[in-house]
Amino acid sequence: MRNEKLKEQQKTVPCHYCKQEVEMGVKRCPHCGTHNPSMNVKRAMIWTISGIVVLYLIGFILEVMKG
Ligand SMILES: [Zn+2]
């Protein structure tokens, strides 16, 4: 389905699972049904790293508080 250029007006991203275009910020991919299809690998990686850093900081703070 590439005969429609109109969809360029809408912000779409490729689904990280099935690679079909989905609207930015949709909860589920309309093609394959995966959750948060617009959440790409890069963003997921940033979230993962952020989580690790936060956990590391909490551990560090607890160590400091122990003395
Ligand atoms: Zn999909």
N, CA, C, O and the ligand as a Tripos MOL2 file, in Angstrom:
@<TRIPOS>MOLECULE
protein
  269   267    68     0     0
PROTEIN
NO_CHARGES

@<TRIPOS>ATOM
      1 N           0.8420   -1.2070    0.0000 N.3       1 MET1
      2 CA          0.0000    0.0000    0.0000 C.3       1 MET1
      3 C           0.8730    1.2520    0.0000 C.2       1 MET1
      4 O           1.0060    1.9130    1.0300 O.2       1 MET1
      5 N           1.4440    1.5670   -1.0970 N.am      2 ARG2
      6 CA          2.3140    2.7480   -1.1520 C.3       2 ARG2
      7 C           1.7610    3.8110   -2.0920 C.2       2 ARG2
      8 O           2.4700    4.7480   -2.4610 O.2       2 ARG2
      9 N           0.4880    3.6670   -2.4810 N.am      3 ASN3
     10 CA         -0.1110    4.6420   -3.3860 C.3       3 ASN3
     11 C          -0.6360    5.8670   -2.6500 C.2       3 ASN3
     12 O          -1.1620    6.7840   -3.2800 O.2       3 ASN3
     13 N          -0.5050    5.8970   -1.3490 N.am      4 GLU4
     14 CA         -0.9720    7.0470   -0.5800 C.3       4 GLU4
     15 C           0.2020    7.8090    0.0090 C.2       4 GLU4
     16 O           0.9110    7.3010    0.8780 O.2       4 GLU4
     17 N           0.4010    9.0080   -0.4610 N.am      5 LYS5
     18 CA          1.4680    9.8600    0.0710 C.3       5 LYS5
     19 C           0.9660   10.7040    1.2390 C.2       5 LYS5
     20 O           1.7410   11.3580    1.9360 O.2       5 LYS5
     21 N          -0.3570   10.6710    1.4350 N.am      6 LEU6
     22 CA         -0.9660   11.5060    2.4630 C.3       6 LEU6
     23 C          -0.4970   11.1380    3.8680 C.2       6 LEU6
     24 O          -0.4420   11.9890    4.7550 O.2       6 LEU6
     25 N          -0.1670    9.8950    4.0570 N.am      7 LYS7
     26 CA          0.1930    9.4430    5.3990 C.3       7 LYS7
     27 C           1.4830   10.0970    5.9010 C.2       7 LYS7
     28 O           1.8080   10.0130    7.0850 O.2       7 LYS7
     29 N           2.2060   10.7400    5.0030 N.am      8 GLU8
     30 CA          3.4100   11.4520    5.4290 C.3       8 GLU8
     31 C           3.0800   12.6380    6.3370 C.2       8 GLU8
     32 O           3.9200   13.1040    7.1070 O.2       8 GLU8
     33 N           1.8330   13.1150    6.2280 N.am      9 GLN9
     34 CA          1.4120   14.2240    7.0850 C.3       9 GLN9
     35 C           1.3400   13.7830    8.5440 C.2       9 GLN9
     36 O           1.5510   14.5680    9.4680 O.2       9 GLN9
     37 N           1.0360   12.5070    8.7130 N.am     10 GLN10
     38 CA          0.9250   11.9900   10.0570 C.3      10 GLN10
     39 C           2.2750   11.4190   10.4880 C.2      10 GLN10
     40 O           3.0060   10.8350    9.6880 O.2      10 GLN10
     41 N           2.5750   11.5970   11.7330 N.am     11 LYS11
     42 CA          3.8530   11.0980   12.2450 C.3      11 LYS11
     43 C           3.7610    9.5850   12.4400 C.2      11 LYS11
     44 O           3.0840    9.0930   13.3420 O.2      11 LYS11
     45 N           4.4550    8.8780   11.5760 N.am     12 THR12
     46 CA          4.4490    7.4260   11.7060 C.3      12 THR12
     47 C           5.8630    6.9070   11.8810 C.2      12 THR12
     48 O           6.8380    7.5060   11.4270 O.2      12 THR12
     49 N           5.9360    5.8020   12.5370 N.am     13 VAL13
     50 CA          7.2250    5.1420   12.7410 C.3      13 VAL13
     51 C           7.0570    3.6610   12.4200 C.2      13 VAL13
     52 O           5.9520    3.1290   12.5350 O.2      13 VAL13
     53 N           8.1250    2.9940   12.0230 N.am     14 PRO14
     54 CA          8.0010    1.5620   11.7840 C.3      14 PRO14
     55 C           7.8730    0.7950   13.0980 C.2      14 PRO14
     56 O           8.6010    1.0500   14.0570 O.2      14 PRO14
     57 N           6.9510   -0.1290   13.1190 N.am     15 CYS15
     58 CA          6.7720   -0.9920   14.2900 C.3      15 CYS15
     59 C           8.0770   -1.7410   14.5460 C.2      15 CYS15
     60 O           8.6910   -2.2680   13.6180 O.2      15 CYS15
     61 N           8.4890   -1.7840   15.7910 N.am     16 HIS16
     62 CA          9.7650   -2.4420   16.0940 C.3      16 HIS16
     63 C           9.6970   -3.9470   15.9100 C.2      16 HIS16
     64 O          10.7200   -4.6290   15.8530 O.2      16 HIS16
     65 N           8.4700   -4.4560   15.8170 N.am     17 TYR17
     66 CA          8.3150   -5.9110   15.6910 C.3      17 TYR17
     67 C           8.0890   -6.3530   14.2520 C.2      17 TYR17
     68 O           8.7900   -7.2290   13.7480 O.2      17 TYR17
     69 N           7.0850   -5.7300   13.5790 N.am     18 CYS18
     70 CA          6.7430   -6.1880   12.2340 C.3      18 CYS18
     71 C           7.2190   -5.2160   11.1490 C.2      18 CYS18
     72 O           7.0930   -5.5080    9.9600 O.2      18 CYS18
     73 N           7.7600   -4.0730   11.5480 N.am     19 LYS19
     74 CA          8.3440   -3.0700   10.6440 C.3      19 LYS19
     75 C           7.3280   -2.3420    9.7750 C.2      19 LYS19
     76 O           7.7070   -1.6250    8.8490 O.2      19 LYS19
     77 N           6.0500   -2.5170   10.0630 N.am     20 GLN20
     78 CA          5.0310   -1.7840    9.3220 C.3      20 GLN20
     79 C           4.8090   -0.4450    9.9970 C.2      20 GLN20
     80 O           5.0140   -0.2960   11.2010 O.2      20 GLN20
     81 N           4.3880    0.5210    9.2050 N.am     21 GLU21
     82 CA          4.2250    1.8610    9.7700 C.3      21 GLU21
     83 C           3.0260    1.9460   10.7000 C.2      21 GLU21
     84 O           1.9250    1.5010   10.3770 O.2      21 GLU21
     85 N           3.2730    2.5240   11.8510 N.am     22 VAL22
     86 CA          2.2090    2.7380   12.8280 C.3      22 VAL22
     87 C           2.2810    4.1820   13.3060 C.2      22 VAL22
     88 O           3.3260    4.8280   13.2230 O.2      22 VAL22
     89 N           1.1550    4.6760   13.8090 N.am     23 GLU23
     90 CA          1.1340    6.0420   14.3260 C.3      23 GLU23
     91 C           1.9630    6.1370   15.5940 C.2      23 GLU23
     92 O           2.0010    5.2260   16.4210 O.2      23 GLU23
     93 N           2.6240    7.2760   15.7080 N.am     24 MET24
     94 CA          3.4460    7.5330   16.8790 C.3      24 MET24
     95 C           2.5840    7.5220   18.1420 C.2      24 MET24
     96 O           1.5440    8.1780   18.1910 O.2      24 MET24
     97 N           3.0010    6.8010   19.1310 N.am     25 GLY25
     98 CA          2.3410    6.8390   20.4290 C.3      25 GLY25
     99 C           1.1390    5.9180   20.5810 C.2      25 GLY25
    100 O           0.4450    5.9830   21.5960 O.2      25 GLY25
    101 N           0.8720    5.0490   19.5830 N.am     26 VAL26
    102 CA         -0.2500    4.1270   19.7340 C.3      26 VAL26
    103 C           0.1040    3.0470   20.7540 C.2      26 VAL26
    104 O           1.2670    2.6820   20.9300 O.2      26 VAL26
    105 N          -0.9320    2.5550   21.4130 N.am     27 LYS27
    106 CA         -0.7140    1.5520   22.4620 C.3      27 LYS27
    107 C          -0.3760    0.1890   21.8740 C.2      27 LYS27
    108 O           0.4430   -0.5570   22.4120 O.2      27 LYS27
    109 N          -1.0310   -0.1160   20.7530 N.am     28 ARG28
    110 CA         -0.8040   -1.4260   20.1430 C.3      28 ARG28
    111 C          -0.6590   -1.2820   18.6380 C.2      28 ARG28
    112 O          -1.3020   -0.4320   18.0210 O.2      28 ARG28
    113 N           0.1870   -2.1140   18.0550 N.am     29 CYS29
    114 CA          0.3590   -2.1230   16.6120 C.3      29 CYS29
    115 C          -0.8880   -2.6990   15.9580 C.2      29 CYS29
    116 O          -1.3230   -3.7890   16.3300 O.2      29 CYS29
    117 N          -1.4780   -1.9900   14.9840 N.am     30 PRO30
    118 CA         -2.6710   -2.5140   14.3140 C.3      30 PRO30
    119 C          -2.3790   -3.6930   13.3930 C.2      30 PRO30
    120 O          -3.2960   -4.3880   12.9560 O.2      30 PRO30
    121 N          -1.1140   -3.9130   13.1020 N.am     31 HIS31
    122 CA         -0.7280   -4.9900   12.1840 C.3      31 HIS31
    123 C          -0.4310   -6.2990   12.9110 C.2      31 HIS31
    124 O          -0.9190   -7.3580   12.5170 O.2      31 HIS31
    125 N           0.3580   -6.2220   13.9570 N.am     32 CYS32
    126 CA          0.7740   -7.4520   14.6360 C.3      32 CYS32
    127 C           0.3040   -7.4970   16.0890 C.2      32 CYS32
    128 O           0.3750   -8.5460   16.7280 O.2      32 CYS32
    129 N          -0.1860   -6.3460   16.6250 N.am     33 GLY33
    130 CA         -0.7440   -6.3490   17.9740 C.3      33 GLY33
    131 C           0.2720   -6.2190   19.0890 C.2      33 GLY33
    132 O          -0.0670   -6.3800   20.2610 O.2      33 GLY33
    133 N           1.5260   -5.9260   18.7340 N.am     34 THR34
    134 CA          2.5340   -5.7790   19.7710 C.3      34 THR34
    135 C           2.3160   -4.4850   20.5550 C.2      34 THR34
    136 O           1.7970   -3.5050   20.0210 O.2      34 THR34
    137 N           2.7080   -4.4940   21.8030 N.am     35 HIS35
    138 CA          2.5270   -3.3150   22.6490 C.3      35 HIS35
    139 C           3.5650   -2.2460   22.3330 C.2      35 HIS35
    140 O           4.7130   -2.5440   22.0010 O.2      35 HIS35
    141 N           3.1290   -0.9850   22.4470 N.am     36 ASN36
    142 CA          4.0010    0.1680   22.2140 C.3      36 ASN36
    143 C           4.9010   -0.0010   20.9870 C.2      36 ASN36
    144 O           6.1260   -0.0060   21.1100 O.2      36 ASN36
    145 N           4.2950   -0.1390   19.8090 N.am     37 PRO37
    146 CA          5.0910   -0.3940   18.6010 C.3      37 PRO37
    147 C           6.0220    0.7520   18.2370 C.2      37 PRO37
    148 O           7.0370    0.5420   17.5720 O.2      37 PRO37
    149 N           5.6800    1.9760   18.6710 N.am     38 SER38
    150 CA          6.5200    3.1160   18.3230 C.3      38 SER38
    151 C           7.7130    3.2490   19.2660 C.2      38 SER38
    152 O           8.6030    4.0710   19.0500 O.2      38 SER38
    153 N           7.7160    2.4400   20.2980 N.am     39 MET39
    154 CA          8.8580    2.4140   21.2090 C.3      39 MET39
    155 C           9.9870    1.6530   20.5190 C.2      39 MET39
    156 O           9.9990    0.4220   20.4960 O.2      39 MET39
    157 N          10.9090    2.3840   19.9710 N.am     40 ASN40
    158 CA         11.9590    1.7090   19.2170 C.3      40 ASN40
    159 C          13.0780    1.2020   20.1280 C.2      40 ASN40
    160 O          13.0940    1.4720   21.3290 O.2      40 ASN40
    161 N          13.9810    0.4890   19.5480 N.am     41 VAL41
    162 CA         15.0440   -0.1630   20.3160 C.3      41 VAL41
    163 C          15.9170    0.8600   21.0210 C.2      41 VAL41
    164 O          16.3350    0.6630   22.1620 O.2      41 VAL41
    165 N          16.1860    1.9640   20.3170 N.am     42 LYS42
    166 CA         17.0360    3.0030   20.8800 C.3      42 LYS42
    167 C          16.4330    3.5460   22.1770 C.2      42 LYS42
    168 O          17.1170    3.6930   23.1900 O.2      42 LYS42
    169 N          15.1390    3.8370   22.1160 N.am     43 ARG43
    170 CA         14.4750    4.3760   23.2940 C.3      43 ARG43
    171 C          14.4290    3.3270   24.4070 C.2      43 ARG43
    172 O          14.6370    3.6390   25.5790 O.2      43 ARG43
    173 N          14.1590    2.1000   24.0280 N.am     44 ALA44
    174 CA         14.1210    1.0270   25.0160 C.3      44 ALA44
    175 C          15.4750    0.8880   25.6900 C.2      44 ALA44
    176 O          15.5580    0.6410   26.8930 O.2      44 ALA44
    177 N          16.5330    1.0480   24.9110 N.am     45 MET45
    178 CA         17.8800    0.9440   25.4420 C.3      45 MET45
    179 C          18.1560    2.0900   26.4230 C.2      45 MET45
    180 O          18.7590    1.8870   27.4770 O.2      45 MET45
    181 N          17.7080    3.2860   26.0600 N.am     46 ILE46
    182 CA         17.8840    4.4440   26.9450 C.3      46 ILE46
    183 C          17.1710    4.1970   28.2650 C.2      46 ILE46
    184 O          17.7150    4.4810   29.3320 O.2      46 ILE46
    185 N          15.9440    3.6630   28.1960 N.am     47 TRP47
    186 CA         15.1850    3.3690   29.4110 C.3      47 TRP47
    187 C          15.8980    2.3190   30.2490 C.2      47 TRP47
    188 O          15.9720    2.4380   31.4720 O.2      47 TRP47
    189 N          16.4140    1.3060   29.5980 N.am     48 THR48
    190 CA         17.1110    0.2340   30.3100 C.3      48 THR48
    191 C          18.3430    0.7780   31.0140 C.2      48 THR48
    192 O          18.5920    0.4730   32.1800 O.2      48 THR48
    193 N          19.1100    1.5880   30.2930 N.am     49 ILE49
    194 CA         20.3200    2.1650   30.8630 C.3      49 ILE49
    195 C          19.9610    3.0900   32.0240 C.2      49 ILE49
    196 O          20.6230    3.0790   33.0610 O.2      49 ILE49
    197 N          18.9050    3.8960   31.8420 N.am     50 SER50
    198 CA         18.4540    4.7890   32.9090 C.3      50 SER50
    199 C          18.1010    3.9860   34.1610 C.2      50 SER50
    200 O          18.4600    4.3660   35.2750 O.2      50 SER50
    201 N          17.4010    2.8840   33.9660 N.am     51 GLY51
    202 CA         17.0120    2.0340   35.0870 C.3      51 GLY51
    203 C          18.2170    1.4810   35.8130 C.2      51 GLY51
    204 O          18.2510    1.4550   37.0430 O.2      51 GLY51
    205 N          19.2110    1.0360   35.0520 N.am     52 ILE52
    206 CA         20.4360    0.4890   35.6390 C.3      52 ILE52
    207 C          21.1640    1.5730   36.4230 C.2      52 ILE52
    208 O          21.6370    1.3350   37.5340 O.2      52 ILE52
    209 N          21.2520    2.7650   35.8380 N.am     53 VAL53
    210 CA         21.9360    3.8780   36.5080 C.3      53 VAL53
    211 C          21.2360    4.2280   37.8140 C.2      53 VAL53
    212 O          21.8900    4.4400   38.8350 O.2      53 VAL53
    213 N          19.9120    4.2890   37.7820 N.am     54 VAL54
    214 CA         19.1420    4.6120   38.9920 C.3      54 VAL54
    215 C          19.3850    3.5500   40.0680 C.2      54 VAL54
    216 O          19.6310    3.8800   41.2280 O.2      54 VAL54
    217 N          19.3160    2.2910   39.6810 N.am     55 LEU55
    218 CA         19.5550    1.2110   40.6440 C.3      55 LEU55
    219 C          20.9680    1.2920   41.2160 C.2      55 LEU55
    220 O          21.1830    1.0860   42.4110 O.2      55 LEU55
    221 N          21.9140    1.5920   40.3510 N.am     56 TYR56
    222 CA         23.3070    1.7150   40.7770 C.3      56 TYR56
    223 C          23.4560    2.8630   41.7780 C.2      56 TYR56
    224 O          24.1330    2.7260   42.7970 O.2      56 TYR56
    225 N          22.8190    3.9850   41.4770 N.am     57 LEU57
    226 CA         22.8720    5.1550   42.3630 C.3      57 LEU57
    227 C          22.2480    4.8520   43.7230 C.2      57 LEU57
    228 O          22.7770    5.2470   44.7610 O.2      57 LEU57
    229 N          21.1150    4.1460   43.7050 N.am     58 ILE58
    230 CA         20.4540    3.7800   44.9630 C.3      58 ILE58
    231 C          21.3920    2.8870   45.7870 C.2      58 ILE58
    232 O          21.5470    3.0730   46.9940 O.2      58 ILE58
    233 N          22.0000    1.9340   45.1220 N.am     59 GLY59
    234 CA         22.9470    1.0530   45.8060 C.3      59 GLY59
    235 C          24.1170    1.8450   46.3650 C.2      59 GLY59
    236 O          24.5670    1.5930   47.4830 O.2      59 GLY59
    237 N          24.6050    2.7940   45.5930 N.am     60 PHE60
    238 CA         25.7240    3.6320   46.0070 C.3      60 PHE60
    239 C          25.3500    4.4700   47.2340 C.2      60 PHE60
    240 O          26.1160    4.5670   48.1930 O.2      60 PHE60
    241 N          24.1610    5.0720   47.1830 N.am     61 ILE61
    242 CA         23.6920    5.9040   48.3000 C.3      61 ILE61
    243 C          23.5450    5.0630   49.5730 C.2      61 ILE61
    244 O          23.9210    5.4910   50.6650 O.2      61 ILE61
    245 N          22.9950    3.8690   49.4080 N.am     62 LEU62
    246 CA         22.8330    2.9840   50.5750 C.3      62 LEU62
    247 C          24.1880    2.6190   51.1650 C.2      62 LEU62
    248 O          24.3460    2.5700   52.3850 O.2      62 LEU62
    249 N          25.1550    2.3670   50.3110 N.am     63 GLU63
    250 CA         26.5070    2.0470   50.7820 C.3      63 GLU63
    251 C          27.1030    3.2080   51.5640 C.2      63 GLU63
    252 O          27.7300    3.0150   52.6050 O.2      63 GLU63
    253 N          26.8950    4.4420   51.0400 N.am     64 VAL64
    254 CA         27.4150    5.6380   51.6940 C.3      64 VAL64
    255 C          26.7430    5.8340   53.0550 C.2      64 VAL64
    256 O          27.3950    6.1910   54.0360 O.2      64 VAL64
    257 N          25.4440    5.5960   53.0980 N.am     65 MET65
    258 CA         24.6980    5.7870   54.3560 C.3      65 MET65
    259 C          25.1450    4.7850   55.4120 C.2      65 MET65
    260 O          25.1440    5.0870   56.6060 O.2      65 MET65
    261 N          25.5210    3.6100   54.9730 N.am     66 LYS66
    262 CA         26.0110    2.5890   55.9110 C.3      66 LYS66
    263 C          27.3440    3.0280   56.5530 C.2      66 LYS66
    264 O          27.6880    2.6350   57.6680 O.2      66 LYS66
    265 N          28.0650    3.8560   55.7970 N.am     67 GLY67
    266 CA         29.3160    4.3530   56.3280 C.3      67 GLY67
    267 C          30.4380    3.6600   55.6800 C.2      67 GLY67
    268 O          31.5960    3.9360   55.9900 O.2      67 GLY67
    269 ZN          3.7020   -4.4660   14.3360 Zn       68 ZN68
@<TRIPOS>BOND
     1     1     2 1
     2     2     3 1
     3     3     4 2
     4     3     5 am
     5     5     6 1
     6     6     7 1
     7     7     8 2
     8     7     9 am
     9     9    10 1
    10    10    11 1
    11    11    12 2
    12    11    13 am
    13    13    14 1
    14    14    15 1
    15    15    16 2
    16    15    17 am
    17    17    18 1
    18    18    19 1
    19    19    20 2
    20    19    21 am
    21    21    22 1
    22    22    23 1
    23    23    24 2
    24    23    25 am
    25    25    26 1
    26    26    27 1
    27    27    28 2
    28    27    29 am
    29    29    30 1
    30    30    31 1
    31    31    32 2
    32    31    33 am
    33    33    34 1
    34    34    35 1
    35    35    36 2
    36    35    37 am
    37    37    38 1
    38    38    39 1
    39    39    40 2
    40    39    41 am
    41    41    42 1
    42    42    43 1
    43    43    44 2
    44    43    45 am
    45    45    46 1
    46    46    47 1
    47    47    48 2
    48    47    49 am
    49    49    50 1
    50    50    51 1
    51    51    52 2
    52    51    53 am
    53    53    54 1
    54    54    55 1
    55    55    56 2
    56    55    57 am
    57    57    58 1
    58    58    59 1
    59    59    60 2
    60    59    61 am
    61    61    62 1
    62    62    63 1
    63    63    64 2
    64    63    65 am
    65    65    66 1
    66    66    67 1
    67    67    68 2
    68    67    69 am
    69    69    70 1
    70    70    71 1
    71    71    72 2
    72    71    73 am
    73    73    74 1
    74    74    75 1
    75    75    76 2
    76    75    77 am
    77    77    78 1
    78    78    79 1
    79    79    80 2
    80    79    81 am
    81    81    82 1
    82    82    83 1
    83    83    84 2
    84    83    85 am
    85    85    86 1
    86    86    87 1
    87    87    88 2
    88    87    89 am
    89    89    90 1
    90    90    91 1
    91    91    92 2
    92    91    93 am
    93    93    94 1
    94    94    95 1
    95    95    96 2
    96    95    97 am
    97    97    98 1
    98    98    99 1
    99    99   100 2
   100    99   101 am
   101   101   102 1
   102   102   103 1
   103   103   104 2
   104   103   105 am
   105   105   106 1
   106   106   107 1
   107   107   108 2
   108   107   109 am
   109   109   110 1
   110   110   111 1
   111   111   112 2
   112   111   113 am
   113   113   114 1
   114   114   115 1
   115   115   116 2
   116   115   117 am
   117   117   118 1
   118   118   119 1
   119   119   120 2
   120   119   121 am
   121   121   122 1
   122   122   123 1
   123   123   124 2
   124   123   125 am
   125   125   126 1
   126   126   127 1
   127   127   128 2
   128   127   129 am
   129   129   130 1
   130   130   131 1
   131   131   132 2
   132   131   133 am
   133   133   134 1
   134   134   135 1
   135   135   136 2
   136   135   137 am
   137   137   138 1
   138   138   139 1
   139   139   140 2
   140   139   141 am
   141   141   142 1
   142   142   143 1
   143   143   144 2
   144   143   145 am
   145   145   146 1
   146   146   147 1
   147   147   148 2
   148   147   149 am
   149   149   150 1
   150   150   151 1
   151   151   152 2
   152   151   153 am
   153   153   154 1
   154   154   155 1
   155   155   156 2
   156   155   157 am
   157   157   158 1
   158   158   159 1
   159   159   160 2
   160   159   161 am
   161   161   162 1
   162   162   163 1
   163   163   164 2
   164   163   165 am
   165   165   166 1
   166   166   167 1
   167   167   168 2
   168   167   169 am
   169   169   170 1
   170   170   171 1
   171   171   172 2
   172   171   173 am
   173   173   174 1
   174   174   175 1
   175   175   176 2
   176   175   177 am
   177   177   178 1
   178   178   179 1
   179   179   180 2
   180   179   181 am
   181   181   182 1
   182   182   183 1
   183   183   184 2
   184   183   185 am
   185   185   186 1
   186   186   187 1
   187   187   188 2
   188   187   189 am
   189   189   190 1
   190   190   191 1
   191   191   192 2
   192   191   193 am
   193   193   194 1
   194   194   195 1
   195   195   196 2
   196   195   197 am
   197   197   198 1
   198   198   199 1
   199   199   200 2
   200   199   201 am
   201   201   202 1
   202   202   203 1
   203   203   204 2
   204   203   205 am
   205   205   206 1
   206   206   207 1
   207   207   208 2
   208   207   209 am
   209   209   210 1
   210   210   211 1
   211   211   212 2
   212   211   213 am
   213   213   214 1
   214   214   215 1
   215   215   216 2
   216   215   217 am
   217   217   218 1
   218   218   219 1
   219   219   220 2
   220   219   221 am
   221   221   222 1
   222   222   223 1
   223   223   224 2
   224   223   225 am
   225   225   226 1
   226   226   227 1
   227   227   228 2
   228   227   229 am
   229   229   230 1
   230   230   231 1
   231   231   232 2
   232   231   233 am
   233   233   234 1
   234   234   235 1
   235   235   236 2
   236   235   237 am
   237   237   238 1
   238   238   239 1
   239   239   240 2
   240   239   241 am
   241   241   242 1
   242   242   243 1
   243   243   244 2
   244   243   245 am
   245   245   246 1
   246   246   247 1
   247   247   248 2
   248   247   249 am
   249   249   250 1
   250   250   251 1
   251   251   252 2
   252   251   253 am
   253   253   254 1
   254   254   255 1
   255   255   256 2
   256   255   257 am
   257   257   258 1
   258   258   259 1
   259   259   260 2
   260   259   261 am
   261   261   262 1
   262   262   263 1
   263   263   264 2
   264   263   265 am
   265   265   266 1
   266   266   267 1
   267   267   268 2
@<TRIPOS>SUBSTRUCTURE
     1 MET1         2 RESIDUE 1 A MET
     2 ARG2         6 RESIDUE 1 A ARG
     3 ASN3        10 RESIDUE 1 A ASN
     4 GLU4        14 RESIDUE 1 A GLU
     5 LYS5        18 RESIDUE 1 A LYS
     6 LEU6        22 RESIDUE 1 A LEU
     7 LYS7        26 RESIDUE 1 A LYS
     8 GLU8        30 RESIDUE 1 A GLU
     9 GLN9        34 RESIDUE 1 A GLN
    10 GLN10       38 RESIDUE 1 A GLN
    11 LYS11       42 RESIDUE 1 A LYS
    12 THR12       46 RESIDUE 1 A THR
    13 VAL13       50 RESIDUE 1 A VAL
    14 PRO14       54 RESIDUE 1 A PRO
    15 CYS15       58 RESIDUE 1 A CYS
    16 HIS16       62 RESIDUE 1 A HIS
    17 TYR17       66 RESIDUE 1 A TYR
    18 CYS18       70 RESIDUE 1 A CYS
    19 LYS19       74 RESIDUE 1 A LYS
    20 GLN20       78 RESIDUE 1 A GLN
    21 GLU21       82 RESIDUE 1 A GLU
    22 VAL22       86 RESIDUE 1 A VAL
    23 GLU23       90 RESIDUE 1 A GLU
    24 MET24       94 RESIDUE 1 A MET
    25 GLY25       98 RESIDUE 1 A GLY
    26 VAL26      102 RESIDUE 1 A VAL
    27 LYS27      106 RESIDUE 1 A LYS
    28 ARG28      110 RESIDUE 1 A ARG
    29 CYS29      114 RESIDUE 1 A CYS
    30 PRO30      118 RESIDUE 1 A PRO
    31 HIS31      122 RESIDUE 1 A HIS
    32 CYS32      126 RESIDUE 1 A CYS
    33 GLY33      130 RESIDUE 1 A GLY
    34 THR34      134 RESIDUE 1 A THR
    35 HIS35      138 RESIDUE 1 A HIS
    36 ASN36      142 RESIDUE 1 A ASN
    37 PRO37      146 RESIDUE 1 A PRO
    38 SER38      150 RESIDUE 1 A SER
    39 MET39      154 RESIDUE 1 A MET
    40 ASN40      158 RESIDUE 1 A ASN
    41 VAL41      162 RESIDUE 1 A VAL
    42 LYS42      166 RESIDUE 1 A LYS
    43 ARG43      170 RESIDUE 1 A ARG
    44 ALA44      174 RESIDUE 1 A ALA
    45 MET45      178 RESIDUE 1 A MET
    46 ILE46      182 RESIDUE 1 A ILE
    47 TRP47      186 RESIDUE 1 A TRP
    48 THR48      190 RESIDUE 1 A THR
    49 ILE49      194 RESIDUE 1 A ILE
    50 SER50      198 RESIDUE 1 A SER
    51 GLY51      202 RESIDUE 1 A GLY
    52 ILE52      206 RESIDUE 1 A ILE
    53 VAL53      210 RESIDUE 1 A VAL
    54 VAL54      214 RESIDUE 1 A VAL
    55 LEU55      218 RESIDUE 1 A LEU
    56 TYR56      222 RESIDUE 1 A TYR
    57 LEU57      226 RESIDUE 1 A LEU
    58 ILE58      230 RESIDUE 1 A ILE
    59 GLY59      234 RESIDUE 1 A GLY
    60 PHE60      238 RESIDUE 1 A PHE
    61 ILE61      242 RESIDUE 1 A ILE
    62 LEU62      246 RESIDUE 1 A LEU
    63 GLU63      250 RESIDUE 1 A GLU
    64 VAL64      254 RESIDUE 1 A VAL
    65 MET65      258 RESIDUE 1 A MET
    66 LYS66      262 RESIDUE 1 A LYS
    67 GLY67      266 RESIDUE 1 A GLY
    68 ZN68       269 GROUP 0 **** ****
